[in-house]
Amino acid sequence: MAPLPGAELVRSPLQLYRYLLRCCKLLPGKNVQEHYKHAIRQSFQVHADEDNPERIRQIINRSIEDADWVMEKYKKRK
């Protein structure tokens, strides 16, 4: 299960970036949100030169899975 509706529609790195930033808005507290936004930006910079479509698909899938894990982690803390 994805953290937000529409995860199955994410096909490009730009769509993933926007999706992950929307997920951040749901996290509790400004510090937590800023931490994950920073991590997202860094990860995109690290993978900016990736041009293998299969590898990009793997990164997108893993990122959505990780976002789901983070959202579940903070949901349990409420």
C-alpha positions, 0 to 999 in steps of 0.5 A: 500500500502506498502512502498517498493515492496515485503512487501507481501513476508515478512513472518519471523522476519528476513525478516521483519527486513531487509525490515524495514532497507531497508525502512530506507534507503529511508528516508531523512536525516541521523538523521531521518534514524538513529532514525528509525533504532534505534527504529527498533532494540529496537522493535526487542529486545523487541519482541525477545522471542515471539514464538506465530505464530499468534502474530508474524504475527500480529507484522509483519503486524502492522510493515509494516503498520507503515512503510507505515505511516512513509514513507507517512509522510516523502513523504509529507514533500518533 
